[in-house]
Structures are given as structure tokens and as C-alpha cells.
Amino acid sequence: LALLASGPAARAADEGWVSLFDGKTLSGWKASEAPGSFRVVDGAIACDGPRSHLFYVGADGKAVFENFEAEVEVKARAGANSGFYFHTGFQEKDWPAQGFEVQVNNSQKQHGDYLELKMTGSLYGIRNVYKALARDDEWFTLHVTVRKPRVEVRVNGTLVVDWVEPPGPLPEGAPTMNRLGRGTFALQCHDPESKVFFRNLRVKPLPTPPAVAAPMPPVDARYAQMLA
């Protein structure tokens, strides 16, 4: 079995994947307002401290991805809130304004005056998951595929989001929504009570896909209400 697992099929499955984390240092990553919220613990990036975001910038500080598959293993302590961003870009402080967040939240209770109902795997604020499909204190896998204009999110192999970005403007009254473009990845340290670990971060760049053949969802008043 060990020989089979390391044979041609296994090598083909790994072809094209690039590691984003060496398991020992934060080389290639850059933290925002509270750099001390991130450190390497037992081969994982530990998020523990005041709000901060850790952006992948690469060896040259210019990492950019457009169409890709990305995979990361996550472990969240009870009550933790975090996120995995894509198509984002470094900023010195505050919540990332660019790109999209894939939510990490298995069990967070009311935090101050806000109760977060968007659970792990949500494409935050666009297509939300309201049932926890991962468990606290156990490693689970997030798999994100972007083939513009489609985004797919999987939790432990289960497809939980399959969203196609609508063309053109949104209906009047709809909330502002970022557009798919290009950018990098970021990890979120949400607050001092949210302790989360990330490991085995990797990405496979994909070529620009042909036009999506699937029918576009109606972008109407109901669509705007869903975003709201």
C-alpha cells in the first residue's frame, strides 16, 4: 500500500501544486496591524491574539493568483472565528477590503453585540452555510476552486458553495459586492478569543477557463435580498 501511495498516481495528483508554507517559518508571509498574533507552532501557523491578517506575499513580495485550486488544513478551538481570504491584497490595518473570505466558524457564541451565524465554508456574505460541518479541535480541510466566474468551496471534500458571479451590475438596493479579479491569500486572526491553526497550505494555478456553460442565476430583487 505504501508503494502504491507513492507511485505514479500519487505524483500525478500532486503535480502542479505549490506549497505556501514551509512548516517552520513565516517566510513569504506579511502580517498587518498585530504581527505578534501569528507564530509557527508544531508545523502550523497559529493565530492567537488581537485582530490581524497574515497575507501571502511570496519570496518577491508580489504573489498574485487568479484562477486556482487552493487547499488548507484548519483546526479551530471552541468558539473561534477566522477566515481564509483569496483575491485580496496587503493592507496595514482593518478587515481586508479586497477579495473574498471563506469563513471558519464552527461554534462561536455571541461576540459582544454580534452573533455570527455564517459557519465554516461560507463564501462570506455571498453564499452562507448555516450548519457546522466541521468540528472544533479537529483538523479539517478547506478546498477552494476559482475558475472565473465560478467559485467552489469544499469542507472535508463536501461541496458547500457553488457560486457563479453574475455579469453586470447588481439590482438597485443590493449591498456592495467585490468582484472576482486577481490577488493573494490571507489568514485571519479575528480576536483574542479566537484560536485557530493552519497547516499544509498549497495552491495549484489554473489556466483561464472557457466561458461558463452553466445557466446564470437570475439577478433580481430576490438575489439582492439574499446578499442583504
C-alpha positions as CSV (number, residue, x, y, z in Angstrom):
1,L,0.0,0.0,0.0
2,A,2.8,2.4,0.8
3,L,4.4,1.7,-2.6
4,L,1.1,2.3,-4.3
5,A,0.6,5.6,-2.4
6,S,4.0,6.9,-3.6
7,G,3.7,5.7,-7.2
8,P,2.8,7.5,-10.4
9,A,-0.8,8.1,-9.5
10,A,0.2,9.9,-6.3
11,R,2.8,12.0,-8.1
12,A,0.2,12.9,-10.8
13,A,-2.3,14.0,-8.1
14,D,0.4,16.4,-6.7
15,E,1.5,17.7,-10.0
16,G,1.3,21.5,-10.2
17,W,0.7,22.1,-6.5
18,V,2.9,24.8,-4.8
19,S,3.4,24.9,-1.1
20,L,2.8,28.3,0.5
21,F,4.1,27.5,4.0
22,D,7.4,25.7,4.9
23,G,6.1,24.5,8.2
24,K,8.9,26.2,10.1
25,T,8.8,30.0,9.5
26,L,6.5,32.7,8.2
27,S,8.8,33.3,5.2
28,G,6.7,34.7,2.3
29,W,4.0,36.0,4.6
30,K,3.4,39.5,5.9
31,A,1.2,40.4,8.9
32,S,-0.9,43.5,9.3
33,E,-1.7,45.6,12.4
34,A,-0.7,43.0,15.1
35,P,2.1,40.8,13.8
36,G,2.5,39.1,17.2
37,S,-0.9,37.4,16.6
38,F,0.8,34.9,14.3
39,R,3.6,32.4,15.0
40,V,4.6,28.9,14.0
41,V,3.7,26.1,16.4
42,D,4.3,22.4,15.7
43,G,4.4,22.8,12.0
44,A,1.3,25.0,11.8
45,I,0.5,28.8,11.7
46,A,-1.1,29.6,15.0
47,C,-3.5,32.6,15.1
48,D,-3.8,33.8,18.7
49,G,-4.0,37.5,19.7
50,P,-5.6,40.8,18.7
51,R,-7.1,41.3,15.3
52,S,-4.6,40.9,12.4
53,H,-4.3,39.4,9.0
54,L,-1.4,37.4,7.6
55,F,-1.0,37.9,3.8
56,Y,0.9,35.6,1.5
57,V,3.3,37.8,-0.5
58,G,5.8,35.2,-1.8
59,A,9.5,35.4,-2.0
60,D,9.4,38.6,-4.1
61,G,6.6,40.3,-2.2
62,K,4.3,40.2,-5.4
63,A,2.3,37.0,-5.2
64,V,-0.8,37.1,-7.3
65,F,-3.3,34.4,-8.2
66,E,-6.3,34.5,-10.5
67,N,-7.7,31.0,-11.3
68,F,-6.6,28.3,-8.9
69,E,-7.2,25.4,-6.6
70,A,-6.2,26.1,-3.0
71,E,-6.2,23.7,-0.1
72,V,-5.5,24.3,3.6
73,E,-6.0,22.2,6.8
74,V,-7.5,24.1,9.7
75,K,-8.1,23.4,13.3
76,A,-10.3,25.8,15.3
77,R,-10.6,25.9,19.1
78,A,-14.1,26.1,20.6
79,G,-15.8,29.4,19.9
80,A,-13.2,30.6,17.4
81,N,-13.9,32.8,14.4
82,S,-11.4,33.1,11.5
83,G,-11.2,33.0,7.7
84,F,-9.2,32.2,4.6
85,Y,-9.2,35.1,2.0
86,F,-8.5,34.9,-1.7
87,H,-8.1,37.6,-4.4
88,T,-7.1,40.0,-1.6
89,G,-4.1,42.3,-1.1
90,F,-2.0,43.5,1.8
91,Q,-3.3,46.4,3.9
92,E,-1.9,47.8,7.1
93,K,-5.0,47.5,9.3
94,D,-8.7,46.7,9.5
95,W,-10.6,43.9,7.8
96,P,-9.4,43.2,4.2
97,A,-11.4,45.4,1.8
98,Q,-10.3,43.5,-1.3
99,G,-11.3,39.9,-2.3
100,F,-13.4,37.3,-0.7
101,E,-13.4,35.4,2.6
102,V,-14.1,31.7,3.2
103,Q,-15.4,31.5,6.7
104,V,-14.0,29.4,9.6
105,N,-16.5,29.3,12.5
106,N,-17.8,26.0,14.0
107,S,-19.2,27.2,17.2
108,Q,-18.7,30.9,18.0
109,K,-21.3,32.3,20.5
110,Q,-22.4,35.9,20.6
111,H,-19.4,38.1,20.5
112,G,-20.1,41.5,22.1
113,D,-23.3,42.7,20.5
114,Y,-22.9,40.5,17.4
115,L,-23.9,36.9,16.8
116,E,-22.1,35.4,13.8
117,L,-24.4,32.9,12.0
118,K,-22.2,32.2,9.0
119,M,-20.5,28.9,9.5
120,T,-17.3,27.2,8.2
121,G,-17.2,27.0,4.4
122,S,-19.4,30.1,3.8
123,L,-18.4,32.4,1.0
124,Y,-18.8,35.2,3.4
125,G,-21.9,37.4,2.8
126,I,-22.5,35.9,-0.7
127,R,-23.4,32.2,-0.1
128,N,-23.6,31.4,3.5
129,V,-23.6,28.0,5.3
130,Y,-25.7,27.9,8.4
131,K,-24.8,24.4,9.7
132,A,-21.4,23.5,11.2
133,L,-19.9,20.7,9.0
134,A,-16.5,20.6,10.8
135,R,-15.8,20.0,14.5
136,D,-13.8,22.1,16.9
137,D,-10.3,20.8,18.0
138,E,-10.1,18.5,14.9
139,W,-8.2,19.2,11.7
140,F,-10.5,19.7,8.7
141,T,-9.7,20.6,5.0
142,L,-10.9,23.7,3.1
143,H,-10.6,23.4,-0.6
144,V,-11.3,26.4,-2.7
145,T,-11.5,26.4,-6.6
146,V,-11.8,29.6,-8.6
147,R,-12.4,29.3,-12.3
148,K,-13.8,32.7,-13.0
149,P,-16.6,33.4,-12.8
150,R,-17.2,30.3,-10.7
151,V,-16.2,29.7,-7.1
152,E,-16.5,26.3,-5.4
153,V,-15.8,25.7,-1.7
154,R,-15.5,22.2,-0.1
155,V,-15.3,21.2,3.5
156,N,-13.7,17.8,4.0
157,G,-14.5,17.1,0.4
158,T,-18.2,18.1,0.6
159,L,-19.2,20.8,-1.8
160,V,-20.9,23.5,0.2
161,V,-20.7,26.5,-2.1
162,D,-21.0,26.6,-5.9
163,W,-21.4,30.3,-6.9
164,V,-21.3,31.9,-10.3
165,E,-20.5,35.6,-10.3
166,P,-23.3,37.5,-12.1
167,P,-22.3,39.7,-15.0
168,G,-23.1,43.3,-15.0
169,P,-24.3,45.5,-12.1
170,L,-26.4,44.2,-9.2
171,P,-30.0,45.4,-8.7
172,E,-30.7,48.7,-7.1
173,G,-30.6,48.4,-3.3
174,A,-28.2,45.4,-3.3
175,P,-25.2,45.5,-0.9
176,T,-21.8,46.3,-2.4
177,M,-20.1,43.1,-3.6
178,N,-16.5,42.7,-4.5
179,R,-15.8,41.3,-8.0
180,L,-13.6,38.3,-8.8
181,G,-10.2,39.6,-10.1
182,R,-6.7,38.8,-9.0
183,G,-4.9,38.8,-5.7
184,T,-3.3,36.8,-3.0
185,F,-4.4,34.8,0.1
186,A,-4.7,35.8,3.8
187,L,-5.4,34.2,7.1
188,Q,-7.4,35.9,9.7
189,C,-6.8,36.3,13.5
190,H,-10.3,37.6,14.3
191,D,-10.0,38.4,18.0
192,P,-8.0,37.4,21.2
193,E,-10.6,34.7,22.0
194,S,-10.4,33.0,18.6
195,K,-7.5,30.5,18.4
196,V,-7.0,28.8,15.1
197,F,-4.3,26.8,13.4
198,F,-3.5,26.5,9.6
199,R,-1.1,23.9,8.0
200,N,-0.4,22.3,4.7
201,L,-1.3,25.4,2.7
202,R,-0.9,24.9,-1.0
203,V,-2.1,26.2,-4.4
204,K,-2.3,25.0,-7.9
205,P,-2.6,27.8,-10.5
206,L,-5.1,27.0,-13.3
207,P,-5.4,28.3,-16.8
208,T,-8.1,30.8,-17.8
209,P,-11.2,28.7,-18.3
210,P,-13.6,28.9,-21.3
211,A,-16.9,30.7,-20.9
212,V,-19.1,29.1,-18.3
213,A,-21.8,26.9,-19.9
214,A,-24.0,26.7,-16.8
215,P,-27.1,28.9,-16.8
216,M,-26.6,32.1,-14.9
217,P,-28.9,32.6,-11.8
218,P,-31.5,35.4,-12.1
219,V,-30.0,38.6,-10.7
220,D,-33.1,40.2,-9.4
221,A,-34.6,41.7,-6.2
222,R,-34.5,38.2,-4.5
223,Y,-30.8,38.0,-5.3
224,A,-30.2,41.4,-3.7
225,Q,-32.2,40.2,-0.7
226,M,-30.0,37.1,-0.3
227,L,-26.9,39.3,-0.2
228,A,-28.5,41.6,2.3
